[in-house]
């Protein structure tokens, strides 16, 4: 489909304009917040800008909402409201975390635990829907073991295997254990932490956030009409909550990772049942797989990557795991695209792929529509409202992973926020306090790393099938510490430069050319700016009206 067809918005009202087929709000136009994960957009379809549109679901928004609505089909081990105490008569807390997903619950519990260590003077509240987790999470087992969460997994695979092209040449044995998260156990574990730490809870969807002057309190308004006061609000309600925040300028727009999958009963599983089928870029979904189509004018099928005629095709891969018995989970994933590949396209590819593999689906037990905004600008550090997790753009731009990172980073961010409270000694929470918190979450060093990851994401978004296969073959040929560190966001900015040099050394010639040429892309300019403090200083002076005489 063409760009305009993929990105067209059905209707758009006053105060809007169209950008690349998108309806976005002009200055003064309405931009209410989204109805996902603890915040509420309302009925309008206006957006603050292209990034708000993309992060709110873009043209695939109805499927994002359908995925969120799956909460009605599942039950929780324990409801949050049955375990946690309410806010109390005055409806006030000191720190209010918005969002009851993994990031929000992990942060709320970490904040309350840190407050208890310091005497318990800071009251931590949590607000959001009291619903079960519904998204399928896959994690590297060593990362969950490091967090003490090995009891929160449903199934562990001893290895993960990938196919980057046909034949032995394209086969990669990752050599790292992979796990499917048990959603019920993870939510109940986080709920127990919140309970033990004394987190208080109110169910609701946030509609607006208002700040008092100077050291004045923040008021959080809900869709129900209720309102709650706090010193500081921290949004951890998913990427779709961007309407409440301001983001930096001069950064390439966000892209999206889309994936359609289903849990099914099958007559037989087509792969090794002891390993996670991690990334399979073979083109089972096309007519050229196994010589089923011929190049015009040729008498034999093309052999190289089965990739004839795919230069304009946005690549996607199969992600699959056996779940025991005759059950399995299959998912067709577009790693990243600047215009989201529609779920209808991914569903068609998945069904065609399974048919080509001879998989007979006996029953569909559950469907999943995964929409993950990746890349794009980071939050502006001058705003008073804070954010965490996907709302703060902590999703890895080049992989789409964020759960383990959010769970791991919550205690550190909580210590920093509580440290700011200690230093302020009861003088209230101000924009200066928020700036300190933002600079902790997104320090100059972390912004360098983010710029590097965005550079990689933007490069991947431009690649065709053959190029992306060559890229990952080079990637997994690197020393384990490099590729593992890149995927887990644990490499610092200097280590990332060494990673880049290592990739350049092992990459084929055509990939070297792409890497060098990409430096002239806007993402390259963003990367160079992040790594060049002199350029940053010059731009800051220009924004302030030039250097002092």
N, C-alpha and C positions, 0 to 999 in steps of 0.2 A: 504494500500500500504506500501511497505517497505521503510525504510529510504533512500536507494539509489535511489529509483524511485521518491520519493518526492523531493529529493534535487539535482538530476542530472541536470547539465547545458548542454544545447545542443551542444555548441561549445565553445572552449576557445583557445586563441592564444598564441603567444610567450610572455614570461615574466610572465606566470601563472603557478599555481599548483592547485591541487584539494584537498580540505579539506572537509571530510565528504560528498563527492559528489559535492562540490561547486568549481567553478573556481575562484581563487583569485590571485591577482597580487603579484609576488615576488618583492623583492627590485629591483627597476629599471624598473619594468614593467609599462605599461601605466595604469593610473587610472583617466580618465576624469570624470567629474561630471555628475549627472543624469539630464534627460530632464523633470524634474517635478518642478513646483512651483517656477520658477525664475532662475533655474540653468540648465545647459545642459551637459549631459554625452557624447553625440556623439554616434557613431555606435558600438564602441567596447564593449565587454562583460567582460573585465577584472576588477577586484575589488582590493582594497587595502588590504582586509582581509575579514574574515568571517563576521564581523560586518557591514562592508560596503556593502557586498553582501546582508545580511539580511535587512538592513535599506533601501536599494535601491529596494526592492521588492522581492528579492530571486527568487525562481522558479515561483512565481506568478506575476512577474514583468509586463508581457504583460497585465494583468488585471488591474494593477496599472496605467499603461499608458492609458488603455481604460477608466478608471474612470476619469482620468485627461482630456481626450479628450471630455468629455461630455460638456465642456464649450462651444463648438460650437452649442449646442442644446438649450442653454439658453441665455437670454438677460439681461443686467444690467439696473437698473433704470437710472443710469448715468455712463458713462465711466470715468475712472480716468483721462485719457488724456484730456477730455473735461472740467474738473473741476480744476485740479491742474496745476500750471505753470511748465514749463520745467526747466532744470538745468541752462540754460543761455549759453552765448557764450563760456565761458572758460570750460564748462562741469565739473565744480568742486563744491563739497560741503564739509562740515566739517565731518559730520557723514552720512554714506550711509547705509541704511537698504535694504537688499536684500530679496525680497519676499513680495507679496501683498495679502497674506492670512490674517486671523484674527490676528495672532500673529504679523506679520510684520506691518500691518496698525495700530494696537494698539500701538506698540512700537514707530513707526515713529511719530504718533500724540502726544504721551506722551513726547518724546524727544523735539519736537518743542514747545509744551506747556511749558515745563520746561525751555527751552532756552528763551522763551518770558518773563518768570518771572525774568530772570537774565539779561535782557537787549537785548536779541535777537541776540547776537553776533555769536552764533553757527548756521550754516545753515544745515538743515536736508533734506536729499534726500531719495527717495524711488524708487527702480527699480524692475521690474518684469513684468509678463504678465498682460495685461489689460483685464482680463476675469472675468466672474461671479464666485461666490462660487458655488460648486457643491456637496460637501459632506453633508450628512444628519447629523445634530448635535442634540443630545438630552442632556438636562442639568437639573440639579436640580433648580427649580424655585427660591428658596430662594437665591441661589448664583447669579443668574441673577438680581434679585431685589436689592441685595446688591450693584451691579455694576451700577444700574440705567438703566438696559437694558430690563425691562419688556415690553417695546414697540417693542422689536425685536423678539418676539416669535409668532409662527403661531398657536399653540394650547397648552393649559394648561390642565393637568390632575390632579384632586384633590388628587389622591393617586397613588401609584405604588405597584403592587402585584407580588409575585414570587411563584414558585413551585419548591421545592427542594425534589422531590420524589412524589409518588402518595398519594392521600388521604389527610385528614385534617392535618395529622402530617407534611406533607411537605409544607403546605400552609403558606405563610408569607405575612402579610399586612405591608408594609414598613412604611406607614403613613407619606409620604413626597411628596409634589407636584413635578411633573415632566413636562417638556415642550419640544416641538419640536421647534427648532430655525427657524425663518423666514430668510432665507439666504439673500434675497434681502434687507430686512430692516436692517439687521446687517451690510452688506457691505456698504449700503448707510449712515448709522450712522457713521461708521468709516471714510468713505470718507469725510463727513461733518466736522468731527474733524480735519482731515488732512488739509482740505481747510482753516478752521478758524485759525489753528495754523501756516500756511504758509509752509507746507511741499511741496517740489518740486518733480516732478515725471518724469521718463523716462521709456518707455516700452522696455523690453529686457530680454534676458536670459544670465546670467553670465557664462562665460566659464573659467575664471581664475582670481586669485588675486595675485598681486605681491607687495612686501613691499620694500620700500627704506631703506637704512642703517640708523641706529640710529633714528633720528627724521624725516627721510624722509617720503614723502607722500606714500600712498597706491594707487595702480592703479588697478581698476576693469575692466577686459576685457570682452566684450560681444560676443555672438555667431555671431552677425551681423558685427563684426569688430570694432565697436565703443568702446571707452574706457573712463573711468571717474576717476578722482582723488579725494581722500578724506584723512582725517586724519586717520579715522578708519572705517572699514566695519563690519557690524553686519549681520550675516546670520540668516534669519528667514524664510527660504524657505522650511521647512519641513524636515522630518527625512531622506529623500533621498539625502540630500546635504552633507553627511558625508565625501565625497571625498575631501572636502576643509579643513577638520579639523583633528587634532590629538586627540586621546582619551587615557585615562589612561590604564595602563597595569594590568594584574593579576585579571581581573574581568570576571565572567562567560559571555559567549556570549549572545547577545540579543536573544529574542524569538519574536514571532509575534502573534498578535490577528488578525484573519481573519473573515470576515463576508460577506455573500452573502444575499442581500435583494432585494425586489422589492415593488414598489407602484402599487397597483392593484385595479381593480373594482371587487367586490365580490357580490354574491347574499345575503350573510348575514355574519356579524362579529361574531366569535364564543365565544368571551369573554365579560366581563363587559365593555361597551363602555365609562364609566365614569372614568376608571382607566387605567393607563399605565401598559401593560403586560411586566414587566421588565426582569425577568429571569425565564424561564420555562425549567427546566432540565428533565421534564418527557420525556419518550422515545417514543413519538408518531411515530418517524421515524423508529422504529424497529419492528420486528415481534413479540416481546414479550409483546408489550403494550396490555393491557386489555385481557391477556390470549390467545393471538393469536398463541403463540408458547409454547411448553412444554419442560421441561428439559428431556433429554434422560433417559428413565427408570422410569419416573414418570407419573402419571395419572392426575396430575393437574398442572396448571400454577404456576410458582413461584410468590410469593406475594411481597417479600422484594425488594423494589425499582425497580422491574422489571429489575434487573441488572445482571441476569445470563449471563455469556459469554461476559461481557463487560470490563474485567480487562485490556485488551490491547486497548480498544477503547478510542480515544481522545474525551472527552465529549464536547458537544456543547449544546446551549440552544436557545430557541425561544424568540425573542424580537419583540413585536408587538404593534401597536397603530392604533386606528381608526382615520380617517381624516375627517369624516363627509360625509353624504350621504352614498353611497355604496363604498367609497374609504377607503383603509387601507394600512398600511405599515407593511410588515412582513420581519423578518431578522433572519437567522440562524447564530449564532456566536460561534466561538471557543474562549473562554476567553483568553487563552494563550497556546502556544505550542512551544517547542524548534525548531521543524520543522513545518513550517506553514501547517495547514490543507488546502488542495487545495480547491479553490472555486467550482470546479466540485463536490467534496464530499459534501460541504455545500449546494449547490443547490439541489442535489439529496435528502439530508435529509429534506430540507425545503419542497420540493414538496411532499415527502412521508408523512411528518408530517401533512401538510394541507389536504391531501387526507384522512388521518386517522381521522382528526377532522371534516371531511365533508364539508370543505370549497371549494366552486366552484369558480375558478378564471375565470371571464368573459373577462378581458382584462388586459394586463401588460402595465402600463403607463410609468414606468421607472425602470431601474435596477441599483443596486449599488454593487460595489466591494470595500469593506473597508479593507485596509491592514494597520495595525498599529504596527510598531516595538515597543517592550516593553522591558525594562531592558537593560542589557549590560552596557558597560563602560560610564562614564561621560567624558566631554571634559577635555583635558589637560589644566591647567591654565597657562602654560608658553608660549602659542602661541599668536601672535599678533591679528589675526582675531578673532572677538567675535561672539557669536551666541545667539539666543533666541528662545523660544518655542520648538517645536519638534526637531529642529536642535541641540539644546542644551540639548536634552534628558530630557525635562521637562514633558514628558508623564508619567502619573502615571503607574508604571510597573505592578501593580496588577489589574488595572481596564481598562487601555487604555484611560482614560479621560485626556484632556489637554486644551481644548478651554477656559473654565472658568478660569483655573489657569493662562494661558497666558494673558488673558485679565486683570485679577486682578493684576498680578505681573508687568505689563508694567510700570505703573507710578513710582513704587519703583525703578526699574532698571534704568529708565530714570533719576531719581534724582541722583542716584549714579554715572552714567556716566557723567552727567553735573557737579556734584560736583568734579569729577576728573579733568574736564576741568578747573574749577575755581582754583583749587589748583596748576595746572600747569602754570597758568598765561602766556599763549602764548608761552610756551617752546616746543610746538609740542607734538605729541602722540608717545609714545615709547612702547616697550614690558613691561616695568615696569607699565605703565598706564593700559595696557591691563590686566596685572596680578591683579591689584587692582579691575578692573571691573569683571574679572572672579571670584575673591574671594568674591565679593559681590553677584554675581548670584549663585555661588556654594561655600558657606562658609563651614567651617568644620562642623557646625551644620546641614546645609542642606545636606551635603554629608552623615552624619550619618543617616538622615531620608531616603535618597535615598537607602542606603545599607539595611535598614530595609525593605523598599518596595520591593527591588529586592529579598531579602530573601523570602518574602511572594510570589512573582511571581514565583520564582523557585520551591517553594513548590507546588503551584497550578498546575504547569506544569507537576508534577509527579503524580497527583491524578487521580484515576479512578472515575467512575460515583458515586458510593456510598460514597466515601471519600469526593468528592467535595460537595455533598448534605449535608453531616454531617458538613462539614466545614462552609457552609453558614447558616445552621440552628443555629450553635453556634454563628457565627458572628452577625446575626441580633437579637440574644437574649441578646446581650450586651447593656448597657445603650446607649441611642441615641447619646450622645455626643462623645462616643468612635467610633462607626462605622461611624457616619457622619463625624467626624474629619479625620478618616482614608481615606475615599473616597475623601475628599476635600483637602488632603495633608496639613491640618492645625494643626495636632498634632506635638509638638516638640519631640526631641529625647527621653526625659524622659517620656513624655506622651505615646510614642509608646511602651516603655518598660512596662508601666502599662497596655496598651492595650494587649500586649503579655501575661502578667500574667493573665489577665482577660480571654483571650481566652483559656489559658491552664486550668483555673479553671472550665470552663463550657464545655470543649470539651470532647467527649467520650474517653474511654481508648485507642482505636486504634489510635485516632487522637493525643492524648498526645504522644504516642510512635513515631508517624511521626514527630511531632514538635521537640522532643529531638534528634531523629536521623538525622534530617535535619541540625543540627548544625555542623555535620561532612561532609556536602556537601560543595563544593567550595563557595557556597553562604553564608554558615555559617561562613567560614573562613573570607570572605569579610566583613561580619557584625561585627564579633569580632574585626577585624582590625580597622574598622571605629570607634568603641566604645572604643578602647584601644589606647590612645595617646602615651603611652610608646612604643608600637609595631610600630606605625607609625614613631616615632623618630628614632628607631633602623634601620628601612628600609631606611629612608632618609640618615642616616649616611653611610650605606652600598653602596648606589647609588653614594655617593660623595667620596667613597674610604676609608671609615672607619672613626672612631672618631679621632680627633686631638690628638697628643701625649701630 
